Amino acid sequence: MRRNLNTVVLVPCVLSLILVVLIILDKNDVSLIPVKGKGSKQTAVSVTPTPSTQPTQLPQITDEPTPEPTPTDTPAQSPTIPATPTPAPTTVPTPTLAPTLTTEPVPEPSGVPENGGKPVEVTYNAIYRQDGDNYSLIADGDTLTYLILNKQDNSVRQTGYPFQSLFAEFPGEQLGPIIGSKNDHFVFVSDNRIVASDGTQEEVLVALDNMTNINSIVNSENRVLAAFGQCLCIVDLRDFSVETYYENYTPGYFALTDDYFSFSKRRRIPAGPYYEFLYTARDGKVNLLAMIGEIYEYNVDTENNIVNIKAASYDYETYQLDLKTDKLSTTKTISKHRTLYLPAYGDGIIENLTDIRYINRNSNDEQVVLKVLPTSFKADVYYNSYYDTYYFTFYLPEKEHLLPGSAGGFTVIDYSVVSLIENKFLRDSSVKELLFTGQTSIGNAEIYLLERYERMNDESITFEIVYAWIPIKDSTEAYQLYLYVPRGESHKPYLDLVKQLIS
């Protein structure tokens, strides 16, 4: 009985002592069972977490013993992880990453390639390229789209803007598709749009109904001009502000500075030389300056905004255009009648007139006469240097099928030079009737009704003509005004119009 009592007393004491020793050893991070060091290799397995797992990093399960986790002051019960068995480890096991169980947001990939930290090379076919300070704009021949290359890290961004395959098929044979650049500001053409980019984002500046080939690209220090179709588009590369003009133009003459712009329209006298209308444009407004001969040479002083122009008509002409004031200077002198619509320094035709303007040479002070045409009439005026005269041609669009061509004309004619019937009447005409004689505001007038055969629809047809003749004093010249009478109509309304134009 005493022996059993001793056993009962000693066993709890021994167990308590062992427990105390274990606790002390555990606090000193001492294990009674040998384990591998923290740097030992492990073979990981894929695990499937249960809903009871805590949001902490789990130890990987291996075939070899793993270190015991360091307990906290209040040990928590470890979650139970059902593991999928793995095959026996090889000599040098290949680790497979287990999923991370965490409530923290998963960071995005850093973009650093897994090849020793070197950037991944992006291939492209740069058939066109413009380099800026920090970015490059690339027209990629493989994708037929524009790319932005970041020159700092060599990363490439797809803009999503395409360009026409024609530029890739025939590189360098057309202007564009990149229009211009300044620092990190780029301007390019995409389909029917003009697009700007600052290297980080793109913006459509102009969208056109119909984009044709680029006819001209002209640069100043900070602006670029692209001309295509009937559109002139100027982009300021400093702030991407845009000026757009829908005008006809001559690709051979564009004077562009950072603040001003001048262009021209070239025309041709039938069976004769070329001539040009000279314009300036600013802030969306176009100003017609003069008609000059064909421009064959010019230079732009961008610092002073001056354009020096050489043109050819019947003689050579030199001009200086001040873009700041729109003033055109020249040593060439012209007659007063060549200044009534605009300075007509060169020979040419001004079209689509709604009035006629001429000098009354039978007045003492040579007054300017302006006569408005009926709305059904239009007129052109041709200025000729050889005879130093003008010639108006009238048109009646609504009745052109009843006329042999034009509806009539008005000019000053020198009958000592030009052959006329009896030095007065139109050639190949005959006088049918004298309609009026008397004094008018531009002199003593005679108005006749003439007849003349004209070709129309492959036939020779007789037309009536209301014809006015007003001699100019002290000269062999006279005013000559005539109107065809449309077939089937009375001449009386046209007689009234002739009187109105010379009264």
Order of alpha helices (4+ residues) and beta strands (2+ residues): alpha-beta-beta-beta-beta-alpha-beta-beta-beta-beta-beta-beta-beta-beta-beta-beta-beta-beta-beta-beta-beta-beta-beta-beta-beta-beta-beta-beta-beta-beta-beta-alpha
